[in-house]
Amino acid sequence: MVKAPQVHFNIDGLRTREDTLFGSASDENNVPSHQSLLRLRLSTWDGGKLTSWPTGELKEKHPEVGFPVGAELYLGFGPLAYDKATKGTALGTNGGNKRTAIDDKSAVALRLLFPDEHTTDLQNTLQLAAWFGTLGSRARNGWGSLQIAHQHLKPLTRQNLERIGITRPLQECLTMDWPHAIGESRGAPLVWKTRVEGSWRQVMKELARIKIAFRTQPALSLKGVVAGAFSKRHLLAYPITHHAVAGTSWGGQGRLANQVRFKVLREEEQLVGVIVHVPCSLPEEMARNLPAYTRANLDQQDVWEAVHTVLDNNANRLV
């Protein structure tokens, strides 16, 4: 996002800039082979030491399920699993092995070395990572939220965000099928903070509530959608359990990543949830597998504006 505006959102230009900074093992993109100009050092490299999921998970209502669901399980299904024996949430498995996790008390010192001419870009990148950065499984749902501390980092405000220059009108973002900017509409960036602050569990419950709210709103209902048919809900993320879309780019193997991303951010002594929309269009490979009538009448901007309305009603947009 930091570099994309500098190359007018040209993907080939972006790859050239990437190879220039991070190195290349081949003479492609008009950049000779060379090592990365960036050096990174961590003070430790420990694996996850959390071997069991703590009790006390908060629940949230889900109108399409009919009973309260665990907020953490809802946002973290996969890394987390439902334990039938205890009727609670447990760490999931990966390749038959039980998963571990990095707990919230783990910390590491990071040192970066790079040429002076890249200072501004890398400072902006780290600032964005501090505001929105997450790592690992279900990272788009707020898991693996990075808390970065440095004297030059600033609080998340509209003024500080716009100073970096990586926001773009929603309709322009939807002309490309890859995430390249934070969207803006109705005169403000597509960034919200939850009205609930407090512990990690309280914030995750609120993020789960908000996600359920915008996914299950009447405008995106799956009620009456016949098997194999595309609905507006599918534009938000794919696959959807029990609602596969027919077509070679869809089916059981198709993937469409969630554009609305969550982050748990520390602000002073409290945690707050951050919601950011990084808009892009439905990839052409998936769009052309839809019926001609569906494709012709799909207004992607209208779908996302319906999501934004729910977010505006349930969280505080940066103003």
Residue pairs with C-beta under 8 A, 6 or more apart in sequence:
1 128
1 166
1 179
1 180
1 181
1 182
1 278
2 121
2 124
2 125
2 128
2 164
2 166
3 14
3 17
3 18
3 121
4 14
4 166
4 180
4 181
5 165
5 166
5 181
6 17
7 13
7 14
7 16
7 17
9 176
9 180
9 181
11 178
12 29
15 29
16 29
16 30
16 31
19 28
19 29
19 31
20 31
20 37
21 36
21 37
21 38
21 114
21 118
22 36
22 37
22 38
23 33
23 34
23 35
23 36
23 37
24 31
24 32
24 33
24 34
25 33
26 33
27 33
37 114
37 115
37 118
38 112
38 113
38 114
38 118
38 122
39 112
39 113
39 114
40 110
40 111
40 112
40 113
41 110
41 111
42 108
42 109
42 110
42 111
43 108
43 109
43 110
44 108
46 102
46 106
47 100
47 102
48 99
48 100
48 101
48 102
48 103
49 100
49 102
49 103
49 106
50 91
50 100
50 101
50 102
50 103
51 91
51 98
51 100
52 90
52 91
53 72
53 80
53 88
53 89
53 90
53 91
55 88
56 201
57 70
57 71
57 72
57 73
57 88
57 89
57 201
58 70
58 71
58 72
58 201
58 202
58 204
58 205
59 68
59 69
59 70
59 71
59 205
60 68
60 69
60 70
60 71
60 74
60 205
60 208
60 209
60 212
61 68
61 69
61 212
62 68
62 69
62 74
62 212
62 216
63 212
63 216
64 216
64 222
69 208
70 82
70 88
70 89
71 201
71 204
71 205
71 207
71 208
71 209
72 80
72 89
72 201
72 204
72 208
73 80
73 81
73 82
73 89
74 208
74 211
74 212
75 138
75 141
75 142
75 143
75 204
75 207
75 208
75 211
75 262
76 137
76 138
76 141
76 143
77 92
77 138
78 92
78 137
78 138
79 91
79 92
79 99
79 101
79 136
79 137
79 138
79 143
80 89
80 90
80 91
80 92
81 89
81 90
81 91
81 92
81 93
82 88
82 89
82 90
83 89
83 90
91 98
91 99
91 100
91 101
92 98
92 99
93 99
102 136
102 144
104 200
110 148
112 122
114 122
123 152
124 164
124 166
126 148
126 150
126 153
127 153
127 154
127 160
127 164
128 164
128 166
129 146
129 148
130 146
130 147
130 148
130 150
130 153
131 156
131 161
131 263
131 265
131 274
132 261
132 263
132 274
132 276
133 145
133 146
133 148
133 263
134 140
134 142
134 143
134 144
134 145
134 146
134 261
134 262
134 263
135 144
135 146
136 143
136 144
137 143
137 144
138 144
140 257
140 258
140 260
140 261
140 262
141 207
141 211
141 258
141 262
142 203
142 204
142 207
142 262
142 263
142 264
142 273
145 263
145 264
145 265
147 265
147 266
154 160
155 267
156 191
156 193
156 265
156 267
156 274
156 318
157 318
158 188
158 189
158 191
158 318
158 319
161 167
161 182
161 189
161 191
161 318
162 189
166 181
166 182
167 181
167 182
167 183
167 184
167 189
168 180
168 181
168 182
168 183
168 184
169 183
169 184
169 185
170 183
170 184
170 185
170 190
170 279
170 301
170 304
170 305
171 301
173 180
173 181
173 183
173 278
173 279
173 280
174 279
174 280
174 281
174 300
174 301
174 304
175 281
176 280
176 281
177 280
177 281
177 282
177 283
177 284
178 280
179 259
179 278
179 279
179 280
180 278
180 280
181 278
181 279
182 189
182 190
182 191
182 276
182 277
182 278
183 189
183 190
183 277
183 278
183 279
183 304
184 190
185 305
185 308
186 308
186 312
188 317
188 318
188 319
189 317
189 318
190 276
190 277
190 279
190 308
190 317
191 274
191 275
191 276
191 277
191 317
191 318
192 274
192 275
192 276
192 311
192 312
192 315
192 316
192 317
192 318
193 265
193 272
193 273
193 274
193 275
193 315
193 316
193 318
194 203
194 206
194 207
194 210
194 272
194 273
194 274
194 275
194 315
194 316
195 206
195 314
195 315
195 316
196 202
196 203
196 205
196 206
196 272
196 273
197 203
197 267
197 270
197 271
197 272
198 270
198 271
199 271
200 264
200 271
202 271
203 264
203 271
203 272
203 273
204 264
204 273
206 273
207 262
207 264
207 273
207 275
209 314
210 273
210 275
210 310
210 311
210 314
210 315
211 260
211 262
213 310
213 314
214 220
214 236
214 260
214 307
214 310
214 311
214 314
215 233
215 236
217 306
217 307
217 310
219 232
219 303
219 306
220 231
220 232
220 233
220 236
220 303
220 306
220 307
221 233
222 231
222 233
222 240
222 243
225 231
225 243
227 244
228 244
228 245
228 246
229 245
229 246
230 245
230 250
230 290
230 291
230 294
231 243
232 298
232 303
233 240
233 243
234 240
234 243
234 245
234 256
235 256
235 282
235 298
235 300
235 303
236 258
236 259
236 260
236 303
236 307
237 256
237 257
237 258
237 259
238 245
238 250
238 254
238 255
238 256
239 252
239 254
239 255
244 250
244 251
244 252
245 251
245 254
245 290
247 254
247 286
247 289
247 290
248 289
249 283
249 285
249 286
249 288
249 289
250 286
250 289
254 286
256 282
256 283
256 286
259 277
259 278
259 279
259 280
259 304
260 275
260 276
260 277
260 307
260 311
261 275
261 276
261 277
261 278
262 273
262 274
262 275
263 273
263 274
263 275
263 276
264 271
264 272
264 273
264 274
265 271
265 272
265 273
265 274
266 272
273 315
275 311
275 315
277 304
277 307
277 308
279 304
281 287
281 300
282 298
282 300
287 295
287 298
288 295
290 298
311 317
